[in-house]
Amino acid sequence: MTELDTGESTARDPEQDRGRRAHASRRTFMRKVFFASGATAVATMGGAGAWAALADDSTATADASASPTPSGAPSGAPGGGAGGPGNQSITEDFFGLTTDGKRVDDLFTIHSTKVATAPVISAANAFLAGLSDDQKSSTQFTVHSTEWRLWSNIDSYDRQGVSLADLTDDQKALGTALLKAALSADGLETTEKIRKINQAAGEAIGNTNAFNEEAFYWTVLGTPSATEPWGFQFDGHHLVINYFVLGSQVVMSPCFWGSEPTSMEIDGETVTVCHEEVVASLAFINSLTTAQQSVAIASATKSNESMKAGAFSDNTVQAYEGIRGNALNAAQKKKLLGIVEAFVDRAKADVAKVRMAEVRAHLDDTYVTWAGGTADDAAFYVRVHSPVVWVEVDCQGPGPLAGAYGASQGDGPTQKHVHSVIRTPNGNDYGKELLRQHYLTSPHHQ
């Protein structure tokens, strides 16, 4: 069992602990500069113009300069699906995913959704209250901070915040309670399984310094509130959750879910993760007629990595491709929605219901493109793309954990290594569009 499963402490290798603490020390400077730069920007600029600029992420240049090893790669650069080589810095202001570099207006508005956000607000406040002063100063950022965008699915990325390795058992339990308040049972189980496989795979290849169940980091953006915008991020290898709250509105994107391998025998039990999205994707493509598949399938083969909007790809420009929703019959549309539901259903039921209603409203303008095989065990890539949702499921080539399942790097793509992401195009990833509207229209920000 893992610490998250039992709440009990497990013995740790002293060498592993030293590596984690050194990793935490390297992050300290970045944390302080990020928090200070956001506060300074507000104090210096002042007024509604400052809030509008912050909501549009115009402090990115100052904040991103805190990165100790900037690569200079633009946030829309190719290769973002893998998280990028080493650390990356943000070189562009946030704009969001678009089809042509222009946002579609009036897609997102501030309104009541009747979603119950009180439990997640309470859990977030309890988590923050349980941290030491030093931990809290390292973990809490302003809501407009570019920390939102500094996530990556790769293991070697230097992250901000407080890691599970930094927390006591009681503090870990408070973090688990926050995830439980935000996620469905399936969502919580998925996070636990990804971490559990990461630990077991690390043990299998003899590298638990890089691959373990504790190198996952918490940050809180803003102050948990029933009326003011705030959110949190849970970030680590193959697992990233961005969760924005404004009143009763929740934006849970970008979220990255992945694993290598996707199934592993651990303590006599077979642990499988990222299976729902694979099954749903294959069910959709195989529901199409031969003529429809000829439109949807761009290639019968795929590369080892096909993802286009992974980490540091917030401003990806991608035209619609593949088969359009209005060309599908009712049963096929249901299977298309099933791909999206595999991700959306990892949020609480009321959040998922609102999100799926948003997706259904644009179903006829939703496109699906495919690369790879269509057999049950085939490696494939699928992208679902509409004005309000972007989903990618990508069967990758074997990576650094290949040895844990008898594969070798350089082998072809496989369902044993899956990356997937869900985003909100046209400027509302991280709730950015709602945040912008809030600062422009709320009287207390004028």
C-alpha beads as a LAMMPS data file, in Angstrom:
LAMMPS data file: protein, C-alpha beads

446 atoms
445 bonds

1 atom types
1 bond types

-500.0 500.0 xlo xhi
-500.0 500.0 ylo yhi
-500.0 500.0 zlo zhi

Masses

1 110.0

Atoms # bond

1 1 1 0.000 0.000 0.000
2 1 1 1.096 3.574 -0.551
3 1 1 1.154 6.365 2.021
4 1 1 -1.842 7.904 0.284
5 1 1 -3.704 4.635 0.584
6 1 1 -3.038 4.050 4.290
7 1 1 -2.057 7.398 5.784
8 1 1 0.814 5.557 7.490
9 1 1 4.454 6.453 7.120
10 1 1 6.723 4.081 5.238
11 1 1 10.481 3.742 5.593
12 1 1 12.494 5.735 3.078
13 1 1 15.996 5.322 1.758
14 1 1 18.254 8.065 3.271
15 1 1 19.910 8.586 -0.127
16 1 1 16.481 9.060 -1.692
17 1 1 15.581 11.596 1.015
18 1 1 18.798 13.545 0.423
19 1 1 18.027 13.717 -3.296
20 1 1 14.527 15.016 -2.606
21 1 1 15.730 17.656 -0.148
22 1 1 18.392 18.864 -2.600
23 1 1 15.710 19.071 -5.264
24 1 1 13.539 21.126 -2.883
25 1 1 16.444 23.461 -2.118
26 1 1 16.926 24.237 -5.810
27 1 1 13.295 25.322 -5.990
28 1 1 13.433 27.793 -3.095
29 1 1 14.719 30.773 -5.060
30 1 1 12.147 30.266 -7.823
31 1 1 9.280 30.109 -5.328
32 1 1 10.190 33.372 -3.620
33 1 1 10.712 35.305 -6.843
34 1 1 7.397 34.112 -8.261
35 1 1 5.409 35.144 -5.204
36 1 1 7.202 38.485 -4.826
37 1 1 6.971 39.452 -8.479
38 1 1 3.200 38.962 -8.567
39 1 1 2.621 41.119 -5.492
40 1 1 4.975 43.821 -6.749
41 1 1 3.229 43.975 -10.111
42 1 1 -0.141 44.615 -8.445
43 1 1 1.225 47.288 -6.118
44 1 1 3.073 49.083 -8.903
45 1 1 0.390 49.070 -11.590
46 1 1 -2.782 49.503 -9.509
47 1 1 -6.377 49.943 -10.653
48 1 1 -8.579 48.025 -13.066
49 1 1 -5.928 48.170 -15.779
50 1 1 -3.520 46.261 -13.558
51 1 1 -6.036 43.543 -12.796
52 1 1 -6.942 43.192 -16.458
53 1 1 -3.296 42.892 -17.408
54 1 1 -2.623 40.354 -14.680
55 1 1 -5.627 38.327 -15.731
56 1 1 -4.196 38.282 -19.241
57 1 1 -0.899 36.954 -17.841
58 1 1 1.136 39.994 -18.868
59 1 1 3.501 39.434 -15.920
60 1 1 4.825 36.322 -17.634
61 1 1 8.161 37.842 -18.625
62 1 1 9.072 38.926 -15.110
63 1 1 7.902 35.730 -13.474
64 1 1 9.406 33.387 -16.014
65 1 1 12.834 34.951 -15.538
66 1 1 12.973 33.192 -12.183
67 1 1 13.601 29.872 -13.910
68 1 1 17.211 28.799 -13.229
69 1 1 17.490 26.852 -16.489
70 1 1 15.321 28.544 -19.115
71 1 1 15.242 26.890 -22.504
72 1 1 13.652 29.797 -24.315
73 1 1 11.193 27.458 -26.037
74 1 1 7.920 29.202 -26.805
75 1 1 4.856 27.870 -25.067
76 1 1 3.415 26.723 -28.375
77 1 1 6.595 24.962 -29.451
78 1 1 6.552 21.507 -31.030
79 1 1 7.361 18.742 -28.605
80 1 1 5.304 20.202 -25.788
81 1 1 3.513 16.893 -25.455
82 1 1 6.536 15.344 -23.803
83 1 1 6.925 18.179 -21.351
84 1 1 9.992 19.543 -23.078
85 1 1 13.688 18.809 -22.514
86 1 1 14.559 19.627 -18.899
87 1 1 13.094 22.849 -17.578
88 1 1 11.387 25.416 -19.743
89 1 1 10.396 29.023 -19.217
90 1 1 7.380 30.894 -20.521
91 1 1 8.262 33.207 -23.379
92 1 1 4.743 34.176 -24.469
93 1 1 1.794 35.789 -22.719
94 1 1 -1.157 33.471 -22.331
95 1 1 -3.604 33.468 -25.245
96 1 1 -5.037 29.951 -25.330
97 1 1 -5.570 27.259 -27.928
98 1 1 -7.076 28.477 -31.195
99 1 1 -7.661 27.197 -34.710
100 1 1 -6.162 30.242 -36.428
101 1 1 -4.597 32.521 -33.814
102 1 1 -7.908 34.272 -33.134
103 1 1 -10.162 33.566 -30.175
104 1 1 -13.863 32.842 -30.585
105 1 1 -15.682 35.417 -28.437
106 1 1 -18.598 34.985 -26.030
107 1 1 -18.018 31.300 -25.327
108 1 1 -17.494 31.722 -21.572
109 1 1 -19.383 34.001 -19.197
110 1 1 -19.548 34.513 -15.462
111 1 1 -22.803 32.974 -14.251
112 1 1 -24.224 30.659 -11.616
113 1 1 -23.862 26.947 -12.312
114 1 1 -25.236 25.745 -8.947
115 1 1 -22.074 23.674 -8.479
116 1 1 -21.326 23.167 -4.784
117 1 1 -17.830 24.594 -4.327
118 1 1 -18.045 24.988 -0.527
119 1 1 -16.470 21.551 0.160
120 1 1 -13.386 22.245 -1.975
121 1 1 -13.042 25.748 -0.455
122 1 1 -13.172 24.274 3.045
123 1 1 -10.691 21.515 2.168
124 1 1 -8.264 23.999 0.593
125 1 1 -8.405 26.282 3.634
126 1 1 -7.797 23.308 5.916
127 1 1 -4.823 22.220 3.802
128 1 1 -3.261 25.687 3.933
129 1 1 -3.912 25.962 7.679
130 1 1 -2.081 22.685 8.189
131 1 1 1.119 23.928 6.564
132 1 1 3.971 25.588 8.413
133 1 1 4.635 29.256 7.622
134 1 1 7.600 28.334 5.430
135 1 1 5.617 25.672 3.593
136 1 1 2.723 28.057 3.056
137 1 1 4.951 30.813 1.662
138 1 1 6.412 28.279 -0.777
139 1 1 3.023 26.915 -1.765
140 1 1 0.651 29.877 -2.110
141 1 1 0.852 32.164 -5.157
142 1 1 -1.307 35.007 -6.394
143 1 1 -4.212 33.861 -8.557
144 1 1 -2.786 35.599 -11.634
145 1 1 0.677 34.048 -11.208
146 1 1 2.286 32.315 -14.165
147 1 1 2.761 29.387 -11.791
148 1 1 -0.499 28.164 -13.336
149 1 1 1.410 27.579 -16.568
150 1 1 4.606 26.130 -15.103
151 1 1 3.556 22.497 -15.081
152 1 1 5.122 19.537 -16.818
153 1 1 4.503 15.818 -16.998
154 1 1 8.193 14.883 -17.124
155 1 1 9.929 13.522 -14.032
156 1 1 13.000 15.799 -14.124
157 1 1 11.147 19.116 -14.120
158 1 1 11.889 21.479 -11.180
159 1 1 8.473 22.247 -9.747
160 1 1 7.216 24.906 -7.361
161 1 1 5.165 24.312 -4.235
162 1 1 5.405 21.699 -1.534
163 1 1 5.902 18.043 -2.437
164 1 1 4.295 15.076 -0.746
165 1 1 7.810 14.206 0.452
166 1 1 7.845 17.537 2.332
167 1 1 4.621 16.787 4.231
168 1 1 3.838 14.957 7.437
169 1 1 1.232 12.217 7.433
170 1 1 -1.369 14.642 8.801
171 1 1 -0.544 17.193 6.095
172 1 1 -0.719 14.490 3.423
173 1 1 -4.185 13.574 4.703
174 1 1 -5.307 17.191 4.320
175 1 1 -4.024 17.181 0.744
176 1 1 -5.859 13.945 0.042
177 1 1 -9.009 15.521 1.453
178 1 1 -8.618 18.416 -0.987
179 1 1 -8.334 16.021 -3.926
180 1 1 -11.321 14.083 -2.606
181 1 1 -13.371 17.315 -2.434
182 1 1 -12.483 18.213 -6.027
183 1 1 -12.473 14.836 -7.761
184 1 1 -14.900 11.982 -8.250
185 1 1 -14.109 8.561 -6.843
186 1 1 -12.758 7.623 -10.284
187 1 1 -10.641 10.772 -10.426
188 1 1 -9.153 10.170 -6.985
189 1 1 -8.479 6.514 -7.795
190 1 1 -6.757 7.528 -11.041
191 1 1 -4.389 9.890 -9.206
192 1 1 -3.564 7.187 -6.674
193 1 1 -2.904 4.558 -9.352
194 1 1 -0.650 6.850 -11.400
195 1 1 1.447 7.537 -8.309
196 1 1 1.454 3.885 -7.289
197 1 1 2.665 2.700 -10.710
198 1 1 5.265 5.480 -10.783
199 1 1 6.715 4.135 -7.523
200 1 1 6.611 0.482 -8.570
201 1 1 8.102 1.191 -11.988
202 1 1 10.867 3.222 -10.342
203 1 1 11.623 0.276 -8.090
204 1 1 11.636 -2.080 -11.064
205 1 1 14.345 -0.084 -12.863
206 1 1 16.235 0.823 -9.680
207 1 1 15.599 4.568 -9.855
208 1 1 13.189 5.703 -7.151
209 1 1 15.009 9.031 -6.837
210 1 1 13.363 10.090 -10.100
211 1 1 10.283 7.854 -10.105
212 1 1 8.334 7.533 -6.880
213 1 1 4.956 8.267 -5.312
214 1 1 6.008 11.406 -3.412
215 1 1 7.458 13.681 -6.121
216 1 1 4.098 15.373 -6.646
217 1 1 3.691 19.030 -5.739
218 1 1 0.926 21.233 -4.369
219 1 1 0.455 24.893 -5.163
220 1 1 -2.532 27.073 -4.255
221 1 1 -3.292 30.090 -6.440
222 1 1 -5.054 32.919 -4.617
223 1 1 -6.998 32.558 -1.377
224 1 1 -9.829 30.001 -1.243
225 1 1 -13.042 32.025 -1.336
226 1 1 -16.743 31.742 -2.155
227 1 1 -16.663 34.973 -4.173
228 1 1 -13.098 35.674 -5.326
229 1 1 -11.174 33.619 -7.929
230 1 1 -8.675 31.045 -6.707
231 1 1 -7.489 27.558 -7.526
232 1 1 -4.935 24.835 -6.959
233 1 1 -2.491 22.742 -8.921
234 1 1 -1.290 19.195 -8.244
235 1 1 1.707 18.508 -10.449
236 1 1 4.084 15.610 -11.022
237 1 1 5.240 12.898 -13.416
238 1 1 2.338 11.805 -15.623
239 1 1 -0.171 13.669 -13.430
240 1 1 -1.185 17.340 -13.545
241 1 1 -4.448 18.793 -12.239
242 1 1 -5.281 22.486 -12.624
243 1 1 -8.466 23.447 -10.765
244 1 1 -9.863 26.994 -10.960
245 1 1 -12.832 28.226 -8.896
246 1 1 -14.916 31.394 -9.241
247 1 1 -18.110 31.305 -7.213
248 1 1 -19.981 28.216 -8.411
249 1 1 -17.935 27.939 -11.605
250 1 1 -15.104 25.430 -11.927
251 1 1 -12.593 25.057 -14.750
252 1 1 -10.600 21.836 -14.442
253 1 1 -8.066 22.220 -17.248
254 1 1 -5.417 21.684 -18.364
255 1 1 -5.258 18.219 -16.829
256 1 1 -2.662 15.668 -17.853
257 1 1 -3.155 11.976 -17.145
258 1 1 -0.631 9.334 -18.156
259 1 1 1.343 6.304 -17.095
260 1 1 4.239 4.054 -18.060
261 1 1 3.353 1.250 -17.900
262 1 1 -0.438 1.507 -17.869
263 1 1 -0.780 -1.852 -16.152
264 1 1 1.536 -3.449 -13.630
265 1 1 1.506 -6.222 -11.054
266 1 1 2.030 -4.589 -7.649
267 1 1 1.985 -6.619 -4.419
268 1 1 0.038 -9.400 -6.100
269 1 1 -2.564 -7.044 -7.582
270 1 1 -2.874 -5.886 -11.179
271 1 1 -3.063 -2.082 -11.170
272 1 1 -4.389 -0.561 -14.406
273 1 1 -4.794 3.118 -15.216
274 1 1 -5.638 5.332 -18.237
275 1 1 -7.759 2.474 -19.590
276 1 1 -11.089 4.323 -19.865
277 1 1 -9.868 6.810 -22.447
278 1 1 -8.252 4.083 -24.548
279 1 1 -11.401 1.932 -24.566
280 1 1 -13.685 4.909 -25.284
281 1 1 -11.475 6.084 -28.153
282 1 1 -11.395 2.660 -29.823
283 1 1 -15.145 2.286 -29.360
284 1 1 -15.696 5.549 -31.226
285 1 1 -13.388 4.911 -34.172
286 1 1 -14.805 1.405 -34.650
287 1 1 -18.357 2.743 -34.665
288 1 1 -17.648 4.636 -37.890
289 1 1 -18.398 3.326 -41.339
290 1 1 -15.553 2.712 -43.768
291 1 1 -16.367 5.981 -45.517
292 1 1 -16.417 7.890 -42.222
293 1 1 -13.110 6.344 -41.139
294 1 1 -11.526 7.541 -44.364
295 1 1 -12.325 11.084 -43.220
296 1 1 -11.403 10.627 -39.565
297 1 1 -8.184 8.635 -39.942
298 1 1 -5.330 10.848 -41.080
299 1 1 -2.759 8.051 -41.006
300 1 1 -2.770 4.299 -40.449
301 1 1 0.514 4.673 -38.570
302 1 1 1.670 7.042 -35.843
303 1 1 4.930 8.364 -34.493
304 1 1 6.206 7.655 -30.998
305 1 1 4.768 10.973 -29.864
306 1 1 1.884 12.845 -31.478
307 1 1 0.582 15.130 -28.720
308 1 1 0.312 18.780 -29.735
309 1 1 -0.937 20.575 -26.608
310 1 1 0.976 19.134 -23.702
311 1 1 3.130 21.133 -21.297
312 1 1 4.286 24.596 -22.429
313 1 1 1.859 24.520 -25.357
314 1 1 -0.802 26.860 -24.003
315 1 1 -0.979 28.867 -27.223
316 1 1 -1.062 26.037 -29.735
317 1 1 -2.649 26.964 -33.082
318 1 1 -4.286 23.934 -34.660
319 1 1 -6.906 23.878 -37.404
320 1 1 -9.809 21.480 -37.081
321 1 1 -9.074 18.103 -38.645
322 1 1 -10.937 14.868 -39.204
323 1 1 -14.609 14.056 -39.078
324 1 1 -17.119 16.631 -37.866
325 1 1 -19.797 15.913 -35.299
326 1 1 -22.632 16.823 -37.633
327 1 1 -21.601 13.897 -39.872
328 1 1 -22.281 11.373 -37.087
329 1 1 -25.451 9.530 -36.169
330 1 1 -26.843 9.603 -32.628
331 1 1 -25.049 6.435 -31.492
332 1 1 -21.732 7.667 -32.877
333 1 1 -22.175 11.052 -31.190
334 1 1 -22.711 9.246 -27.894
335 1 1 -19.448 7.364 -28.356
336 1 1 -17.668 10.611 -29.206
337 1 1 -18.961 12.127 -25.986
338 1 1 -17.700 9.007 -24.221
339 1 1 -14.110 9.987 -25.002
340 1 1 -14.607 13.373 -23.353
341 1 1 -16.530 11.849 -20.437
342 1 1 -13.546 9.620 -19.620
343 1 1 -11.757 12.832 -18.594
344 1 1 -14.603 15.035 -17.399
345 1 1 -15.969 12.330 -15.106
346 1 1 -12.803 12.580 -13.018
347 1 1 -14.302 15.753 -11.541
348 1 1 -17.194 15.774 -9.081
349 1 1 -20.549 14.860 -10.633
350 1 1 -21.982 18.394 -10.544
351 1 1 -18.854 19.860 -12.158
352 1 1 -18.860 17.108 -14.792
353 1 1 -22.549 17.710 -15.573
354 1 1 -21.950 21.413 -16.291
355 1 1 -18.870 20.665 -18.374
356 1 1 -20.585 18.013 -20.496
357 1 1 -23.532 20.338 -21.158
358 1 1 -21.020 22.863 -22.474
359 1 1 -19.434 20.201 -24.702
360 1 1 -22.803 18.965 -26.021
361 1 1 -23.795 22.497 -27.001
362 1 1 -20.949 22.436 -29.547
363 1 1 -21.169 18.777 -30.541
364 1 1 -21.971 19.429 -34.207
365 1 1 -18.850 21.610 -34.397
366 1 1 -16.623 19.004 -32.747
367 1 1 -13.953 17.305 -34.852
368 1 1 -12.145 14.009 -34.312
369 1 1 -8.893 13.039 -35.999
370 1 1 -7.072 9.721 -35.651
371 1 1 -3.677 8.188 -36.405
372 1 1 -2.643 4.596 -35.932
373 1 1 -4.453 1.288 -35.725
374 1 1 -8.000 0.478 -34.652
375 1 1 -7.580 -3.005 -33.154
376 1 1 -8.154 -3.506 -29.439
377 1 1 -4.415 -3.556 -28.731
378 1 1 -3.354 -1.025 -31.375
379 1 1 -1.292 2.058 -30.632
380 1 1 -3.091 5.205 -31.757
381 1 1 -3.501 8.936 -31.371
382 1 1 -6.868 10.680 -31.200
383 1 1 -7.748 14.352 -30.870
384 1 1 -11.226 15.659 -30.026
385 1 1 -11.416 19.379 -30.781
386 1 1 -14.271 21.869 -30.492
387 1 1 -14.590 25.545 -29.537
388 1 1 -14.829 24.547 -25.861
389 1 1 -12.917 21.299 -25.401
390 1 1 -9.665 19.725 -26.547
391 1 1 -8.795 16.124 -25.693
392 1 1 -5.767 14.145 -26.824
393 1 1 -5.023 10.477 -26.152
394 1 1 -1.571 9.453 -27.330
395 1 1 -0.037 5.979 -27.177
396 1 1 3.652 6.780 -26.857
397 1 1 6.839 4.926 -27.571
398 1 1 8.579 3.337 -24.561
399 1 1 10.204 5.972 -22.354
400 1 1 12.531 5.966 -19.337
401 1 1 10.418 3.332 -17.547
402 1 1 10.504 0.886 -20.472
403 1 1 12.517 -1.630 -18.473
404 1 1 9.662 -1.979 -15.990
405 1 1 7.598 -3.832 -18.597
406 1 1 10.248 -5.492 -20.736
407 1 1 10.361 -2.876 -23.474
408 1 1 13.228 -0.829 -24.861
409 1 1 13.395 2.828 -25.776
410 1 1 13.229 3.040 -29.533
411 1 1 10.497 0.432 -29.803
412 1 1 7.283 1.561 -31.467
413 1 1 4.331 3.236 -29.720
414 1 1 2.295 1.105 -27.366
415 1 1 -0.783 1.182 -25.151
416 1 1 1.617 0.446 -22.296
417 1 1 2.689 4.118 -22.337
418 1 1 -0.187 6.584 -22.602
419 1 1 -0.239 10.382 -22.397
420 1 1 -3.519 12.265 -22.419
421 1 1 -4.624 15.831 -21.857
422 1 1 -7.850 17.809 -21.627
423 1 1 -7.928 21.563 -22.262
424 1 1 -10.365 24.429 -22.736
425 1 1 -9.638 26.298 -25.999
426 1 1 -10.261 29.953 -26.781
427 1 1 -8.665 31.341 -23.664
428 1 1 -10.308 29.549 -20.747
429 1 1 -7.596 27.112 -19.676
430 1 1 -6.825 27.839 -16.004
431 1 1 -10.132 29.792 -15.977
432 1 1 -8.227 32.667 -17.588
433 1 1 -11.196 34.086 -19.489
434 1 1 -13.419 34.010 -16.398
435 1 1 -10.610 35.614 -14.406
436 1 1 -10.266 38.383 -16.992
437 1 1 -13.992 39.078 -16.955
438 1 1 -14.050 39.097 -13.159
439 1 1 -11.338 41.740 -12.875
440 1 1 -12.911 43.894 -15.575
441 1 1 -16.467 43.808 -14.230
442 1 1 -16.281 43.438 -10.430
443 1 1 -16.860 46.843 -8.749
444 1 1 -14.269 46.189 -6.044
445 1 1 -11.588 45.814 -8.718
446 1 1 -12.439 49.084 -10.511

Bonds

1 1 1 2
2 1 2 3
3 1 3 4
4 1 4 5
5 1 5 6
6 1 6 7
7 1 7 8
8 1 8 9
9 1 9 10
10 1 10 11
11 1 11 12
12 1 12 13
13 1 13 14
14 1 14 15
15 1 15 16
16 1 16 17
17 1 17 18
18 1 18 19
19 1 19 20
20 1 20 21
21 1 21 22
22 1 22 23
23 1 23 24
24 1 24 25
25 1 25 26
26 1 26 27
27 1 27 28
28 1 28 29
29 1 29 30
30 1 30 31
31 1 31 32
32 1 32 33
33 1 33 34
34 1 34 35
35 1 35 36
36 1 36 37
37 1 37 38
38 1 38 39
39 1 39 40
40 1 40 41
41 1 41 42
42 1 42 43
43 1 43 44
44 1 44 45
45 1 45 46
46 1 46 47
47 1 47 48
48 1 48 49
49 1 49 50
50 1 50 51
51 1 51 52
52 1 52 53
53 1 53 54
54 1 54 55
55 1 55 56
56 1 56 57
57 1 57 58
58 1 58 59
59 1 59 60
60 1 60 61
61 1 61 62
62 1 62 63
63 1 63 64
64 1 64 65
65 1 65 66
66 1 66 67
67 1 67 68
68 1 68 69
69 1 69 70
70 1 70 71
71 1 71 72
72 1 72 73
73 1 73 74
74 1 74 75
75 1 75 76
76 1 76 77
77 1 77 78
78 1 78 79
79 1 79 80
80 1 80 81
81 1 81 82
82 1 82 83
83 1 83 84
84 1 84 85
85 1 85 86
86 1 86 87
87 1 87 88
88 1 88 89
89 1 89 90
90 1 90 91
91 1 91 92
92 1 92 93
93 1 93 94
94 1 94 95
95 1 95 96
96 1 96 97
97 1 97 98
98 1 98 99
99 1 99 100
100 1 100 101
101 1 101 102
102 1 102 103
103 1 103 104
104 1 104 105
105 1 105 106
106 1 106 107
107 1 107 108
108 1 108 109
109 1 109 110
110 1 110 111
111 1 111 112
112 1 112 113
113 1 113 114
114 1 114 115
115 1 115 116
116 1 116 117
117 1 117 118
118 1 118 119
119 1 119 120
120 1 120 121
121 1 121 122
122 1 122 123
123 1 123 124
124 1 124 125
125 1 125 126
126 1 126 127
127 1 127 128
128 1 128 129
129 1 129 130
130 1 130 131
131 1 131 132
132 1 132 133
133 1 133 134
134 1 134 135
135 1 135 136
136 1 136 137
137 1 137 138
138 1 138 139
139 1 139 140
140 1 140 141
141 1 141 142
142 1 142 143
143 1 143 144
144 1 144 145
145 1 145 146
146 1 146 147
147 1 147 148
148 1 148 149
149 1 149 150
150 1 150 151
151 1 151 152
152 1 152 153
153 1 153 154
154 1 154 155
155 1 155 156
156 1 156 157
157 1 157 158
158 1 158 159
159 1 159 160
160 1 160 161
161 1 161 162
162 1 162 163
163 1 163 164
164 1 164 165
165 1 165 166
166 1 166 167
167 1 167 168
168 1 168 169
169 1 169 170
170 1 170 171
171 1 171 172
172 1 172 173
173 1 173 174
174 1 174 175
175 1 175 176
176 1 176 177
177 1 177 178
178 1 178 179
179 1 179 180
180 1 180 181
181 1 181 182
182 1 182 183
183 1 183 184
184 1 184 185
185 1 185 186
186 1 186 187
187 1 187 188
188 1 188 189
189 1 189 190
190 1 190 191
191 1 191 192
192 1 192 193
193 1 193 194
194 1 194 195
195 1 195 196
196 1 196 197
197 1 197 198
198 1 198 199
199 1 199 200
200 1 200 201
201 1 201 202
202 1 202 203
203 1 203 204
204 1 204 205
205 1 205 206
206 1 206 207
207 1 207 208
208 1 208 209
209 1 209 210
210 1 210 211
211 1 211 212
212 1 212 213
213 1 213 214
214 1 214 215
215 1 215 216
216 1 216 217
217 1 217 218
218 1 218 219
219 1 219 220
220 1 220 221
221 1 221 222
222 1 222 223
223 1 223 224
224 1 224 225
225 1 225 226
226 1 226 227
227 1 227 228
228 1 228 229
229 1 229 230
230 1 230 231
231 1 231 232
232 1 232 233
233 1 233 234
234 1 234 235
235 1 235 236
236 1 236 237
237 1 237 238
238 1 238 239
239 1 239 240
240 1 240 241
241 1 241 242
242 1 242 243
243 1 243 244
244 1 244 245
245 1 245 246
246 1 246 247
247 1 247 248
248 1 248 249
249 1 249 250
250 1 250 251
251 1 251 252
252 1 252 253
253 1 253 254
254 1 254 255
255 1 255 256
256 1 256 257
257 1 257 258
258 1 258 259
259 1 259 260
260 1 260 261
261 1 261 262
262 1 262 263
263 1 263 264
264 1 264 265
265 1 265 266
266 1 266 267
267 1 267 268
268 1 268 269
269 1 269 270
270 1 270 271
271 1 271 272
272 1 272 273
273 1 273 274
274 1 274 275
275 1 275 276
276 1 276 277
277 1 277 278
278 1 278 279
279 1 279 280
280 1 280 281
281 1 281 282
282 1 282 283
283 1 283 284
284 1 284 285
285 1 285 286
286 1 286 287
287 1 287 288
288 1 288 289
289 1 289 290
290 1 290 291
291 1 291 292
292 1 292 293
293 1 293 294
294 1 294 295
295 1 295 296
296 1 296 297
297 1 297 298
298 1 298 299
299 1 299 300
300 1 300 301
301 1 301 302
302 1 302 303
303 1 303 304
304 1 304 305
305 1 305 306
306 1 306 307
307 1 307 308
308 1 308 309
309 1 309 310
310 1 310 311
311 1 311 312
312 1 312 313
313 1 313 314
314 1 314 315
315 1 315 316
316 1 316 317
317 1 317 318
318 1 318 319
319 1 319 320
320 1 320 321
321 1 321 322
322 1 322 323
323 1 323 324
324 1 324 325
325 1 325 326
326 1 326 327
327 1 327 328
328 1 328 329
329 1 329 330
330 1 330 331
331 1 331 332
332 1 332 333
333 1 333 334
334 1 334 335
335 1 335 336
336 1 336 337
337 1 337 338
338 1 338 339
339 1 339 340
340 1 340 341
341 1 341 342
342 1 342 343
343 1 343 344
344 1 344 345
345 1 345 346
346 1 346 347
347 1 347 348
348 1 348 349
349 1 349 350
350 1 350 351
351 1 351 352
352 1 352 353
353 1 353 354
354 1 354 355
355 1 355 356
356 1 356 357
357 1 357 358
358 1 358 359
359 1 359 360
360 1 360 361
361 1 361 362
362 1 362 363
363 1 363 364
364 1 364 365
365 1 365 366
366 1 366 367
367 1 367 368
368 1 368 369
369 1 369 370
370 1 370 371
371 1 371 372
372 1 372 373
373 1 373 374
374 1 374 375
375 1 375 376
376 1 376 377
377 1 377 378
378 1 378 379
379 1 379 380
380 1 380 381
381 1 381 382
382 1 382 383
383 1 383 384
384 1 384 385
385 1 385 386
386 1 386 387
387 1 387 388
388 1 388 389
389 1 389 390
390 1 390 391
391 1 391 392
392 1 392 393
393 1 393 394
394 1 394 395
395 1 395 396
396 1 396 397
397 1 397 398
398 1 398 399
399 1 399 400
400 1 400 401
401 1 401 402
402 1 402 403
403 1 403 404
404 1 404 405
405 1 405 406
406 1 406 407
407 1 407 408
408 1 408 409
409 1 409 410
410 1 410 411
411 1 411 412
412 1 412 413
413 1 413 414
414 1 414 415
415 1 415 416
416 1 416 417
417 1 417 418
418 1 418 419
419 1 419 420
420 1 420 421
421 1 421 422
422 1 422 423
423 1 423 424
424 1 424 425
425 1 425 426
426 1 426 427
427 1 427 428
428 1 428 429
429 1 429 430
430 1 430 431
431 1 431 432
432 1 432 433
433 1 433 434
434 1 434 435
435 1 435 436
436 1 436 437
437 1 437 438
438 1 438 439
439 1 439 440
440 1 440 441
441 1 441 442
442 1 442 443
443 1 443 444
444 1 444 445
445 1 445 446
